[in-house]
Amino acid sequence: MDQQELQKRVEAFLADLNLPSFIIFGFKQDEKEFGFIASYRQMPSNVAIKGLTWALHDFVSKLP
């Protein structure tokens, strides 16, 4: 599945939730590369930034 198809599926998933939402999705493209998809649905940018900041802090705090 290519990145464009994944983007469509992620956007459909958010639409099915029928909630203001956003998602950042990372995936392995091949042996050496990873891809990322971001999708926002009716989410104010300041709220998305707050969520991304929280997620980054949480991720970094769990690094070995």
N, C-alpha and C positions, 0 to 999 in steps of 0.2 A: 504494500500500500504506500503510495507516495504522499508527500507532505500536503499537497492540495486536497487530497481525499481525506486525510486525517483532519485537516482544518474544517472541512465541511461536516464531518462527523461530530467534532467537538462543538461546533456552532449549533448543530441539530440537538445535541445533548442538552445544552444550555436552554435552548428554546423549549424543549420538552419539560424542563423543570418549571418553566413559567414563573421564574423568580428573577429579580435583578441579580446578576451574578457575573463573576469573571473566573477565568481559569488559565493557569500556565501549565503546559503539558510538555514534558521532555521525553524523548524517545531515542533509541539507538537506531541510526540509519544504516550503518554498516560496521565493519570491524573497527574503524578508526574515527567515525564521526557520529555525533549526536545532533538531533534536531530539536527545535522548540516551537511550540505554537502558543499563541496568546489569543484569547477571545473574550470580549467584553459584551455584556448584554444589559443595557439599561442600568449600568453601574456608574455612579458619579466618580470622576477621576480621583478626587481626594480620598474617597473610600477605598478604591483599588490600590492607591499608593500606600495607604495605611496597612492594608492586607499584605501587600508585597513586602513592606518593611518588616512586618511581624514574621512572615514566612522566612525571609532571609535571616533574620536574627535567630529564629528557631533552628534553622538548618545549620548555621555557623556554630551555634552553641552545642550542637551534637557531634561536631567533627572530633575525631580522635586527637 
